[in-house]
Amino acid sequence: MAVPFRKVSKTRKRMRRSHNALEIVGTTKCNNCGAVIKPHRVCKECGSYKGKTVVETKDAKTEK
């Protein structure tokens, strides 16, 4: 079984693992209500997508 000839330094080890870091999920604001949402998805708060109401929400039904 092969054994490393020299110890891998902390710097070398951390450089190798630098690509394993978690990334922040991109978010945007809803054009209609200003809630924080994932891009290219219907807003859970108001039910709009690209400025148009696509889904009726419970809050919208009670206001009418």
All heavy atoms as TSV, in Angstrom:
chain	resi	resn	atom	element	x	y	z
A	1	MET	N	N	0.842	-1.184	0.000
A	1	MET	CA	C	0.000	0.000	0.000
A	1	MET	C	C	0.886	1.245	0.000
A	1	MET	O	O	1.847	1.336	0.766
A	1	MET	CB	C	-0.887	-0.017	1.244
A	1	MET	CG	C	-1.897	1.068	1.287
A	1	MET	SD	S	-3.049	0.730	2.635
A	1	MET	CE	C	-3.763	2.297	2.802
A	2	ALA	N	N	0.572	2.204	-0.850
A	2	ALA	CA	C	1.388	3.405	-0.971
A	2	ALA	C	C	1.178	4.336	0.214
A	2	ALA	O	O	0.075	4.506	0.709
A	2	ALA	CB	C	1.036	4.129	-2.256
A	3	VAL	N	N	2.273	4.910	0.687
A	3	VAL	CA	C	2.243	5.836	1.808
A	3	VAL	C	C	2.894	7.137	1.352
A	3	VAL	O	O	3.932	7.104	0.687
A	3	VAL	CB	C	3.012	5.244	3.022
A	3	VAL	CG1	C	3.007	6.226	4.182
A	3	VAL	CG2	C	2.399	3.930	3.439
A	4	PRO	N	N	2.308	8.308	1.699
A	4	PRO	CA	C	2.916	9.573	1.297
A	4	PRO	C	C	4.333	9.725	1.866
A	4	PRO	O	O	4.576	9.398	3.029
A	4	PRO	CB	C	1.982	10.631	1.881
A	4	PRO	CG	C	0.703	9.943	2.156
A	4	PRO	CD	C	1.033	8.514	2.402
A	5	PHE	N	N	5.246	10.204	1.044
A	5	PHE	CA	C	6.638	10.375	1.472
A	5	PHE	C	C	6.775	11.533	2.455
A	5	PHE	O	O	7.536	11.467	3.403
A	5	PHE	CB	C	7.518	10.622	0.245
A	5	PHE	CG	C	8.979	10.669	0.547
A	5	PHE	CD1	C	9.667	9.512	0.917
A	5	PHE	CD2	C	9.702	11.853	0.477
A	5	PHE	CE1	C	11.012	9.552	1.194
A	5	PHE	CE2	C	11.043	11.890	0.755
A	5	PHE	CZ	C	11.717	10.736	1.111
A	6	ARG	N	N	6.010	12.617	2.215
A	6	ARG	CA	C	6.052	13.769	3.104
A	6	ARG	C	C	4.643	14.163	3.530
A	6	ARG	O	O	3.678	13.891	2.822
A	6	ARG	CB	C	6.694	14.968	2.406
A	6	ARG	CG	C	8.136	14.778	2.029
A	6	ARG	CD	C	8.781	16.121	1.781
A	6	ARG	NE	N	10.058	16.012	1.106
A	6	ARG	CZ	C	11.188	15.625	1.670
A	6	ARG	NH1	N	11.204	15.250	2.918
A	6	ARG	NH2	N	12.296	15.581	0.990
A	7	LYS	N	N	4.554	14.839	4.655
A	7	LYS	CA	C	3.279	15.339	5.168
A	7	LYS	C	C	2.769	16.455	4.257
A	7	LYS	O	O	3.543	17.307	3.816
A	7	LYS	CB	C	3.485	15.873	6.588
A	7	LYS	CG	C	2.251	16.462	7.216
A	7	LYS	CD	C	2.575	17.012	8.597
A	7	LYS	CE	C	1.369	17.713	9.168
A	7	LYS	NZ	N	1.667	18.305	10.489
A	8	VAL	N	N	1.475	16.451	3.980
A	8	VAL	CA	C	0.858	17.521	3.187
A	8	VAL	C	C	0.649	18.712	4.113
A	8	VAL	O	O	0.023	18.596	5.175
A	8	VAL	CB	C	-0.483	17.061	2.580
A	8	VAL	CG1	C	-1.152	18.188	1.825
A	8	VAL	CG2	C	-0.270	15.881	1.677
A	9	SER	N	N	1.171	19.867	3.718
A	9	SER	CA	C	1.087	21.056	4.567
A	9	SER	C	C	-0.353	21.560	4.667
A	9	SER	O	O	-1.212	21.234	3.843
A	9	SER	CB	C	1.971	22.172	4.010
A	9	SER	OG	O	1.448	22.645	2.792
A	10	LYS	N	N	-0.604	22.382	5.697
A	10	LYS	CA	C	-1.939	22.938	5.895
A	10	LYS	C	C	-2.358	23.788	4.703
A	10	LYS	O	O	-3.510	23.736	4.270
A	10	LYS	CB	C	-1.972	23.781	7.169
A	10	LYS	CG	C	-1.800	22.991	8.431
A	10	LYS	CD	C	-1.747	23.904	9.634
A	10	LYS	CE	C	-1.443	23.134	10.890
A	10	LYS	NZ	N	-1.275	24.028	12.043
A	11	THR	N	N	-1.425	24.556	4.176
A	11	THR	CA	C	-1.742	25.422	3.038
A	11	THR	C	C	-2.120	24.607	1.815
A	11	THR	O	O	-3.118	24.901	1.146
A	11	THR	CB	C	-0.527	26.314	2.708
A	11	THR	OG1	O	-0.151	27.034	3.867
A	11	THR	CG2	C	-0.867	27.269	1.590
A	12	ARG	N	N	-1.332	23.580	1.517
A	12	ARG	CA	C	-1.589	22.728	0.357
A	12	ARG	C	C	-2.938	22.026	0.495
A	12	ARG	O	O	-3.722	21.935	-0.438
A	12	ARG	CB	C	-0.457	21.716	0.234
A	12	ARG	CG	C	-0.565	20.742	-0.876
A	12	ARG	CD	C	-0.276	21.302	-2.239
A	12	ARG	NE	N	1.091	21.704	-2.423
A	12	ARG	CZ	C	1.509	22.315	-3.521
A	12	ARG	NH1	N	0.661	22.572	-4.496
A	12	ARG	NH2	N	2.757	22.669	-3.656
A	13	LYS	N	N	-3.244	21.530	1.693
A	13	LYS	CA	C	-4.503	20.836	1.963
A	13	LYS	C	C	-5.687	21.790	1.796
A	13	LYS	O	O	-6.698	21.448	1.197
A	13	LYS	CB	C	-4.469	20.272	3.388
A	13	LYS	CG	C	-5.756	19.648	3.862
A	13	LYS	CD	C	-5.617	19.037	5.237
A	13	LYS	CE	C	-5.289	20.072	6.279
A	13	LYS	NZ	N	-5.289	19.521	7.647
A	14	ARG	N	N	-5.558	23.003	2.330
A	14	ARG	CA	C	-6.650	23.975	2.256
A	14	ARG	C	C	-6.855	24.494	0.835
A	14	ARG	O	O	-7.984	24.792	0.440
A	14	ARG	CB	C	-6.383	25.120	3.226
A	14	ARG	CG	C	-6.508	24.664	4.670
A	14	ARG	CD	C	-6.076	25.713	5.641
A	14	ARG	NE	N	-6.144	25.206	7.003
A	14	ARG	CZ	C	-5.567	25.772	8.041
A	14	ARG	NH1	N	-4.869	26.891	7.898
A	14	ARG	NH2	N	-5.673	25.245	9.234
A	15	MET	N	N	-5.790	24.606	0.071
A	15	MET	CA	C	-5.926	25.015	-1.330
A	15	MET	C	C	-6.697	23.967	-2.126
A	15	MET	O	O	-7.514	24.294	-2.978
A	15	MET	CB	C	-4.541	25.240	-1.957
A	15	MET	CG	C	-3.897	26.539	-1.530
A	15	MET	SD	S	-2.185	26.743	-2.048
A	15	MET	CE	C	-2.241	26.345	-3.765
A	16	ARG	N	N	-6.441	22.694	-1.829
A	16	ARG	CA	C	-7.136	21.615	-2.526
A	16	ARG	C	C	-8.625	21.615	-2.184
A	16	ARG	O	O	-9.465	21.324	-3.022
A	16	ARG	CB	C	-6.499	20.275	-2.136
A	16	ARG	CG	C	-7.103	19.084	-2.842
A	16	ARG	CD	C	-6.409	17.785	-2.492
A	16	ARG	NE	N	-6.577	17.428	-1.097
A	16	ARG	CZ	C	-5.593	17.292	-0.214
A	16	ARG	NH1	N	-4.337	17.523	-0.560
A	16	ARG	NH2	N	-5.849	16.935	1.029
A	17	ARG	N	N	-8.957	21.965	-0.942
A	17	ARG	CA	C	-10.344	21.945	-0.491
A	17	ARG	C	C	-11.081	23.255	-0.729
A	17	ARG	O	O	-12.226	23.392	-0.323
A	17	ARG	CB	C	-10.377	21.614	1.000
A	17	ARG	CG	C	-9.893	20.208	1.284
A	17	ARG	CD	C	-9.906	19.914	2.750
A	17	ARG	NE	N	-9.413	18.559	2.991
A	17	ARG	CZ	C	-9.177	18.052	4.176
A	17	ARG	NH1	N	-9.389	18.780	5.255
A	17	ARG	NH2	N	-8.727	16.827	4.310
A	18	SER	N	N	-10.452	24.215	-1.355
A	18	SER	CA	C	-11.082	25.529	-1.541
A	18	SER	C	C	-12.319	25.470	-2.433
A	18	SER	O	O	-13.185	26.337	-2.342
A	18	SER	CB	C	-10.081	26.517	-2.127
A	18	SER	OG	O	-9.725	26.136	-3.441
A	19	HIS	N	N	-12.430	24.468	-3.266
A	19	HIS	CA	C	-13.575	24.349	-4.164
A	19	HIS	C	C	-14.768	23.687	-3.496
A	19	HIS	O	O	-15.845	23.606	-4.090
A	19	HIS	CB	C	-13.198	23.552	-5.414
A	19	HIS	CG	C	-12.061	24.145	-6.156
A	19	HIS	ND1	N	-12.167	25.304	-6.872
A	19	HIS	CD2	C	-10.770	23.759	-6.264
A	19	HIS	CE1	C	-10.999	25.605	-7.414
A	19	HIS	NE2	N	-10.132	24.671	-7.051
A	20	ASN	N	N	-14.625	23.199	-2.274
A	20	ASN	CA	C	-15.698	22.496	-1.581
A	20	ASN	C	C	-16.594	23.419	-0.768
A	20	ASN	O	O	-17.494	22.946	-0.091
A	20	ASN	CB	C	-15.121	21.430	-0.645
A	20	ASN	CG	C	-14.392	20.341	-1.397
A	20	ASN	OD1	O	-14.587	20.174	-2.591
A	20	ASN	ND2	N	-13.530	19.622	-0.717
A	21	ALA	N	N	-16.349	24.712	-0.800
A	21	ALA	CA	C	-17.122	25.650	0.006
A	21	ALA	C	C	-18.558	25.747	-0.511
A	21	ALA	O	O	-18.821	25.597	-1.709
A	21	ALA	CB	C	-16.477	27.024	-0.028
A	22	LEU	N	N	-19.496	26.018	0.396
A	22	LEU	CA	C	-20.888	26.185	0.022
A	22	LEU	C	C	-21.102	27.548	-0.615
A	22	LEU	O	O	-20.456	28.529	-0.226
A	22	LEU	CB	C	-21.785	26.058	1.259
A	22	LEU	CG	C	-21.801	24.706	1.943
A	22	LEU	CD1	C	-22.607	24.798	3.226
A	22	LEU	CD2	C	-22.384	23.654	1.036
A	23	GLU	N	N	-22.005	27.614	-1.570
A	23	GLU	CA	C	-22.309	28.875	-2.240
A	23	GLU	C	C	-23.619	29.435	-1.718
A	23	GLU	O	O	-24.522	28.688	-1.333
A	23	GLU	CB	C	-22.414	28.657	-3.747
A	23	GLU	CG	C	-21.110	28.243	-4.393
A	23	GLU	CD	C	-21.247	28.035	-5.877
A	23	GLU	OE1	O	-22.354	28.268	-6.419
A	23	GLU	OE2	O	-20.266	27.635	-6.509
A	24	ILE	N	N	-23.731	30.739	-1.743
A	24	ILE	CA	C	-24.953	31.404	-1.319
A	24	ILE	C	C	-25.984	31.302	-2.446
A	24	ILE	O	O	-25.663	31.541	-3.612
A	24	ILE	CB	C	-24.681	32.876	-0.986
A	24	ILE	CG1	C	-23.687	32.981	0.162
A	24	ILE	CG2	C	-25.955	33.600	-0.646
A	24	ILE	CD1	C	-23.200	34.385	0.420
A	25	VAL	N	N	-27.202	30.942	-2.090
A	25	VAL	CA	C	-28.270	30.830	-3.077
A	25	VAL	C	C	-28.666	32.234	-3.517
A	25	VAL	O	O	-28.896	33.111	-2.681
A	25	VAL	CB	C	-29.486	30.095	-2.466
A	25	VAL	CG1	C	-30.622	30.033	-3.469
A	25	VAL	CG2	C	-29.090	28.715	-2.025
A	26	GLY	N	N	-28.750	32.438	-4.829
A	26	GLY	CA	C	-29.128	33.741	-5.349
A	26	GLY	C	C	-30.596	34.037	-5.107
A	26	GLY	O	O	-31.452	33.180	-5.289
A	27	THR	N	N	-30.886	35.238	-4.641
A	27	THR	CA	C	-32.265	35.641	-4.399
A	27	THR	C	C	-32.519	36.999	-5.035
A	27	THR	O	O	-31.596	37.770	-5.271
A	27	THR	CB	C	-32.575	35.732	-2.896
A	27	THR	OG1	O	-31.654	36.649	-2.287
A	27	THR	CG2	C	-32.452	34.383	-2.224
A	28	THR	N	N	-33.786	37.278	-5.304
A	28	THR	CA	C	-34.205	38.566	-5.846
A	28	THR	C	C	-35.433	39.047	-5.083
A	28	THR	O	O	-35.967	38.329	-4.252
A	28	THR	CB	C	-34.567	38.453	-7.346
A	28	THR	OG1	O	-35.608	37.494	-7.494
A	28	THR	CG2	C	-33.377	38.032	-8.176
A	29	LYS	N	N	-35.860	40.251	-5.385
A	29	LYS	CA	C	-37.066	40.787	-4.762
A	29	LYS	C	C	-38.224	40.698	-5.751
A	29	LYS	O	O	-38.050	40.888	-6.947
A	29	LYS	CB	C	-36.858	42.241	-4.364
A	29	LYS	CG	C	-35.945	42.407	-3.182
A	29	LYS	CD	C	-35.933	43.834	-2.717
A	29	LYS	CE	C	-35.100	43.974	-1.464
A	29	LYS	NZ	N	-35.101	45.352	-0.958
A	30	CYS	N	N	-39.397	40.430	-5.227
A	30	CYS	CA	C	-40.610	40.372	-6.035
A	30	CYS	C	C	-40.943	41.783	-6.515
A	30	CYS	O	O	-40.887	42.745	-5.746
A	30	CYS	CB	C	-41.754	39.804	-5.205
A	30	CYS	SG	S	-43.337	39.803	-6.054
A	31	ASN	N	N	-41.288	41.910	-7.785
A	31	ASN	CA	C	-41.631	43.223	-8.346
A	31	ASN	C	C	-42.945	43.750	-7.781
A	31	ASN	O	O	-43.145	44.956	-7.693
A	31	ASN	CB	C	-41.740	43.139	-9.868
A	31	ASN	CG	C	-40.403	42.858	-10.512
A	31	ASN	OD1	O	-39.366	43.108	-9.922
A	31	ASN	ND2	N	-40.439	42.315	-11.710
A	32	ASN	N	N	-43.824	42.844	-7.389
A	32	ASN	CA	C	-45.152	43.240	-6.934
A	32	ASN	C	C	-45.171	43.617	-5.448
A	32	ASN	O	O	-45.630	44.694	-5.083
A	32	ASN	CB	C	-46.140	42.101	-7.214
A	32	ASN	CG	C	-47.569	42.552	-7.114
A	32	ASN	OD1	O	-47.862	43.727	-7.248
A	32	ASN	ND2	N	-48.454	41.616	-6.852
A	33	CYS	N	N	-44.668	42.717	-4.580
A	33	CYS	CA	C	-44.788	42.952	-3.134
A	33	CYS	C	C	-43.455	43.212	-2.440
A	33	CYS	O	O	-43.436	43.630	-1.293
A	33	CYS	CB	C	-45.489	41.770	-2.468
A	33	CYS	SG	S	-44.548	40.238	-2.521
A	34	GLY	N	N	-42.334	42.934	-3.093
A	34	GLY	CA	C	-41.031	43.186	-2.500
A	34	GLY	C	C	-40.500	42.067	-1.630
A	34	GLY	O	O	-39.482	42.231	-0.960
A	35	ALA	N	N	-41.159	40.920	-1.617
A	35	ALA	CA	C	-40.697	39.782	-0.821
A	35	ALA	C	C	-39.450	39.174	-1.465
A	35	ALA	O	O	-39.236	39.274	-2.667
A	35	ALA	CB	C	-41.798	38.726	-0.731
A	36	VAL	N	N	-38.615	38.530	-0.663
A	36	VAL	CA	C	-37.407	37.881	-1.157
A	36	VAL	C	C	-37.790	36.511	-1.715
A	36	VAL	O	O	-38.384	35.693	-1.020
A	36	VAL	CB	C	-36.373	37.728	-0.027
A	36	VAL	CG1	C	-35.138	37.014	-0.525
A	36	VAL	CG2	C	-36.011	39.089	0.539
A	37	ILE	N	N	-37.458	36.267	-2.997
A	37	ILE	CA	C	-37.809	35.010	-3.662
A	37	ILE	C	C	-36.618	34.512	-4.469
A	37	ILE	O	O	-35.682	35.262	-4.737
A	37	ILE	CB	C	-39.032	35.174	-4.604
A	37	ILE	CG1	C	-38.761	36.240	-5.660
A	37	ILE	CG2	C	-40.276	35.482	-3.827
A	37	ILE	CD1	C	-39.784	36.316	-6.751
A	38	LYS	N	N	-36.668	33.250	-4.860
A	38	LYS	CA	C	-35.679	32.709	-5.782
A	38	LYS	C	C	-36.015	33.211	-7.181
A	38	LYS	O	O	-37.188	33.373	-7.512
A	38	LYS	CB	C	-35.702	31.180	-5.762
A	38	LYS	CG	C	-35.171	30.578	-4.497
A	38	LYS	CD	C	-35.171	29.068	-4.597
A	38	LYS	CE	C	-34.640	28.430	-3.341
A	38	LYS	NZ	N	-34.636	26.966	-3.437
A	39	PRO	N	N	-35.015	33.447	-8.024
A	39	PRO	CA	C	-35.295	33.953	-9.360
A	39	PRO	C	C	-36.055	32.945	-10.228
A	39	PRO	O	O	-35.893	31.734	-10.060
A	39	PRO	CB	C	-33.913	34.244	-9.945
A	39	PRO	CG	C	-32.959	33.496	-9.108
A	39	PRO	CD	C	-33.585	33.329	-7.770
A	40	HIS	N	N	-36.869	33.444	-11.119
A	40	HIS	CA	C	-37.645	32.656	-12.089
A	40	HIS	C	C	-38.660	31.743	-11.418
A	40	HIS	O	O	-38.903	30.622	-11.855
A	40	HIS	CB	C	-36.740	31.836	-13.005
A	40	HIS	CG	C	-35.683	32.639	-13.677
A	40	HIS	ND1	N	-35.956	33.532	-14.663
A	40	HIS	CD2	C	-34.347	32.717	-13.462
A	40	HIS	CE1	C	-34.827	34.114	-15.060
A	40	HIS	NE2	N	-33.848	33.640	-14.331
A	41	ARG	N	N	-39.259	32.216	-10.331
A	41	ARG	CA	C	-40.281	31.439	-9.636
A	41	ARG	C	C	-41.443	32.341	-9.241
A	41	ARG	O	O	-41.291	33.536	-9.116
A	41	ARG	CB	C	-39.693	30.765	-8.393
A	41	ARG	CG	C	-38.760	29.625	-8.798
A	41	ARG	CD	C	-38.140	28.964	-7.635
A	41	ARG	NE	N	-37.328	27.821	-7.974
A	41	ARG	CZ	C	-36.191	27.837	-8.629
A	41	ARG	NH1	N	-35.731	28.959	-9.108
A	41	ARG	NH2	N	-35.512	26.738	-8.837
A	42	VAL	N	N	-42.601	31.741	-9.032
A	42	VAL	CA	C	-43.783	32.482	-8.608
A	42	VAL	C	C	-43.592	32.895	-7.151
A	42	VAL	O	O	-43.104	32.117	-6.332
A	42	VAL	CB	C	-45.055	31.611	-8.760
A	42	VAL	CG1	C	-46.270	32.337	-8.240
A	42	VAL	CG2	C	-45.253	31.222	-10.213
A	43	CYS	N	N	-43.984	34.109	-6.822
A	43	CYS	CA	C	-43.869	34.616	-5.452
A	43	CYS	C	C	-44.874	33.897	-4.561
A	43	CYS	O	O	-46.056	33.809	-4.878
A	43	CYS	CB	C	-44.119	36.120	-5.430
A	43	CYS	SG	S	-44.042	36.831	-3.782
A	44	LYS	N	N	-44.415	33.398	-3.415
A	44	LYS	CA	C	-45.297	32.692	-2.485
A	44	LYS	C	C	-46.209	33.659	-1.745
A	44	LYS	O	O	-47.284	33.287	-1.310
A	44	LYS	CB	C	-44.477	31.896	-1.481
A	44	LYS	CG	C	-43.727	30.745	-2.091
A	44	LYS	CD	C	-42.957	29.989	-1.032
A	44	LYS	CE	C	-42.191	28.837	-1.648
A	44	LYS	NZ	N	-41.420	28.108	-0.636
A	45	GLU	N	N	-45.782	34.901	-1.596
A	45	GLU	CA	C	-46.552	35.877	-0.832
A	45	GLU	C	C	-47.760	36.393	-1.619
A	45	GLU	O	O	-48.870	36.420	-1.119
A	45	GLU	CB	C	-45.657	37.054	-0.427
A	45	GLU	CG	C	-44.453	36.659	0.396
A	45	GLU	CD	C	-44.836	36.096	1.744
A	45	GLU	OE1	O	-45.820	36.568	2.328
A	45	GLU	OE2	O	-44.137	35.183	2.216
A	46	CYS	N	N	-47.524	36.826	-2.860
A	46	CYS	CA	C	-48.615	37.457	-3.616
A	46	CYS	C	C	-49.075	36.659	-4.828
A	46	CYS	O	O	-50.086	36.979	-5.445
A	46	CYS	CB	C	-48.197	38.858	-4.050
A	46	CYS	SG	S	-46.804	38.898	-5.197
A	47	GLY	N	N	-48.310	35.621	-5.228
A	47	GLY	CA	C	-48.720	34.777	-6.346
A	47	GLY	C	C	-48.474	35.388	-7.713
A	47	GLY	O	O	-49.112	35.002	-8.686
A	48	SER	N	N	-47.538	36.321	-7.816
A	48	SER	CA	C	-47.276	36.956	-9.109
A	48	SER	C	C	-45.965	36.459	-9.695
A	48	SER	O	O	-45.070	36.013	-8.994
A	48	SER	CB	C	-47.223	38.472	-8.945
A	48	SER	OG	O	-46.108	38.832	-8.167
A	49	TYR	N	N	-45.878	36.541	-11.027
A	49	TYR	CA	C	-44.674	36.197	-11.762
A	49	TYR	C	C	-44.535	37.190	-12.895
A	49	TYR	O	O	-45.440	37.347	-13.708
A	49	TYR	CB	C	-44.751	34.759	-12.289
A	49	TYR	CG	C	-43.543	34.346	-13.082
A	49	TYR	CD1	C	-42.333	34.117	-12.446
A	49	TYR	CD2	C	-43.596	34.185	-14.454
A	49	TYR	CE1	C	-41.216	33.726	-13.156
A	49	TYR	CE2	C	-42.489	33.794	-15.179
A	49	TYR	CZ	C	-41.289	33.569	-14.533
A	49	TYR	OH	O	-40.179	33.192	-15.236
A	50	LYS	N	N	-43.415	37.891	-12.940
A	50	LYS	CA	C	-43.135	38.922	-13.948
A	50	LYS	C	C	-44.227	39.987	-13.973
A	50	LYS	O	O	-44.667	40.434	-15.035
A	50	LYS	CB	C	-42.970	38.308	-15.332
A	50	LYS	CG	C	-41.712	37.479	-15.477
A	50	LYS	CD	C	-41.510	37.056	-16.919
A	50	LYS	CE	C	-40.234	36.277	-17.079
A	50	LYS	NZ	N	-39.999	35.884	-18.475
A	51	GLY	N	N	-44.715	40.371	-12.798
A	51	GLY	CA	C	-45.694	41.438	-12.693
A	51	GLY	C	C	-47.133	41.033	-12.932
A	51	GLY	O	O	-48.036	41.846	-12.817
A	52	LYS	N	N	-47.384	39.777	-13.288
A	52	LYS	CA	C	-48.744	39.302	-13.530
A	52	LYS	C	C	-49.160	38.342	-12.427
A	52	LYS	O	O	-48.369	37.522	-11.977
A	52	LYS	CB	C	-48.826	38.578	-14.875
A	52	LYS	CG	C	-48.476	39.440	-16.056
A	52	LYS	CD	C	-48.482	38.632	-17.333
A	52	LYS	CE	C	-47.985	39.468	-18.501
A	52	LYS	NZ	N	-47.857	38.655	-19.720
A	53	THR	N	N	-50.414	38.421	-11.990
A	53	THR	CA	C	-50.927	37.497	-10.987
A	53	THR	C	C	-51.195	36.153	-11.645
A	53	THR	O	O	-52.017	36.041	-12.555
A	53	THR	CB	C	-52.214	38.039	-10.355
A	53	THR	OG1	O	-51.943	39.326	-9.797
A	53	THR	CG2	C	-52.707	37.111	-9.260
A	54	VAL	N	N	-50.489	35.140	-11.187
A	54	VAL	CA	C	-50.583	33.804	-11.780
A	54	VAL	C	C	-51.355	32.873	-10.867
A	54	VAL	O	O	-52.160	32.064	-11.323
A	54	VAL	CB	C	-49.163	33.237	-12.034
A	54	VAL	CG1	C	-49.232	31.862	-12.651
A	54	VAL	CG2	C	-48.373	34.166	-12.919
A	55	VAL	N	N	-51.145	32.993	-9.569
A	55	VAL	CA	C	-51.760	32.096	-8.592
A	55	VAL	C	C	-52.543	32.931	-7.591
A	55	VAL	O	O	-52.058	33.943	-7.096
A	55	VAL	CB	C	-50.676	31.281	-7.852
A	55	VAL	CG1	C	-51.308	30.353	-6.837
A	55	VAL	CG2	C	-49.829	30.501	-8.823
A	56	GLU	N	N	-53.764	32.498	-7.303
A	56	GLU	CA	C	-54.566	33.167	-6.284
A	56	GLU	C	C	-54.085	32.710	-4.905
A	56	GLU	O	O	-54.014	31.511	-4.644
A	56	GLU	CB	C	-56.048	32.810	-6.446
A	56	GLU	CG	C	-56.712	33.484	-7.625
A	56	GLU	CD	C	-56.967	34.959	-7.384
A	56	GLU	OE1	O	-57.182	35.348	-6.212
A	56	GLU	OE2	O	-56.959	35.716	-8.353
A	57	THR	N	N	-53.737	33.638	-4.033
A	57	THR	CA	C	-53.311	33.295	-2.680
A	57	THR	C	C	-54.458	33.518	-1.705
A	57	THR	O	O	-55.451	34.171	-2.034
A	57	THR	CB	C	-52.101	34.148	-2.255
A	57	THR	OG1	O	-52.459	35.525	-2.351
A	57	THR	CG2	C	-50.914	33.884	-3.149
A	58	LYS	N	N	-54.332	32.990	-0.493
A	58	LYS	CA	C	-55.375	33.137	0.516
A	58	LYS	C	C	-55.580	34.599	0.892
A	58	LYS	O	O	-56.687	35.052	1.099
A	58	LYS	CB	C	-55.025	32.327	1.758
A	58	LYS	CG	C	-55.053	30.845	1.535
A	58	LYS	CD	C	-54.667	30.092	2.791
A	58	LYS	CE	C	-54.652	28.603	2.544
A	58	LYS	NZ	N	-54.247	27.869	3.736
A	59	ASP	N	N	-54.499	35.368	0.971
A	59	ASP	CA	C	-54.582	36.775	1.317
A	59	ASP	C	C	-55.327	37.570	0.237
A	59	ASP	O	O	-56.119	38.456	0.539
A	59	ASP	CB	C	-53.189	37.371	1.517
A	59	ASP	CG	C	-52.473	36.732	2.683
A	59	ASP	OD1	O	-53.154	36.258	3.589
A	59	ASP	OD2	O	-51.234	36.707	2.669
A	60	ALA	N	N	-55.102	37.239	-1.012
A	60	ALA	CA	C	-55.763	37.939	-2.120
A	60	ALA	C	C	-57.263	37.634	-2.138
A	60	ALA	O	O	-58.076	38.494	-2.482
A	60	ALA	CB	C	-55.132	37.546	-3.449
A	61	LYS	N	N	-57.636	36.422	-1.769
A	61	LYS	CA	C	-59.062	36.052	-1.750
A	61	LYS	C	C	-59.817	36.784	-0.653
A	61	LYS	O	O	-60.957	37.200	-0.836
A	61	LYS	CB	C	-59.203	34.541	-1.564
A	61	LYS	CG	C	-58.751	33.735	-2.770
A	61	LYS	CD	C	-58.885	32.256	-2.495
A	61	LYS	CE	C	-58.378	31.453	-3.668
A	61	LYS	NZ	N	-58.433	30.019	-3.419
A	62	THR	N	N	-59.189	36.990	0.517
A	62	THR	CA	C	-59.860	37.633	1.622
A	62	THR	C	C	-59.991	39.150	1.403
A	62	THR	O	O	-60.913	39.762	1.905
A	62	THR	CB	C	-59.107	37.386	2.936
A	62	THR	OG1	O	-57.754	37.843	2.806
A	62	THR	CG2	C	-59.129	35.929	3.313
A	63	GLU	N	N	-59.098	39.737	0.616
A	63	GLU	CA	C	-59.157	41.170	0.345
A	63	GLU	C	C	-60.314	41.529	-0.581
A	63	GLU	O	O	-60.863	42.601	-0.519
A	63	GLU	CB	C	-57.831	41.641	-0.264
A	63	GLU	CG	C	-56.683	41.624	0.727
A	63	GLU	CD	C	-55.390	42.027	0.071
A	63	GLU	OE1	O	-55.388	42.364	-1.120
A	63	GLU	OE2	O	-54.340	41.996	0.756
A	64	LYS	N	N	-60.705	40.610	-1.468
A	64	LYS	CA	C	-61.749	40.907	-2.450
A	64	LYS	C	C	-63.119	40.842	-1.875
A	64	LYS	O	O	-63.501	40.521	-0.877
A	64	LYS	CB	C	-61.657	39.920	-3.635
A	64	LYS	CG	C	-60.439	40.176	-4.470
A	64	LYS	CD	C	-60.412	39.224	-5.651
A	64	LYS	CE	C	-59.186	39.487	-6.489
A	64	LYS	NZ	N	-59.097	38.589	-7.618
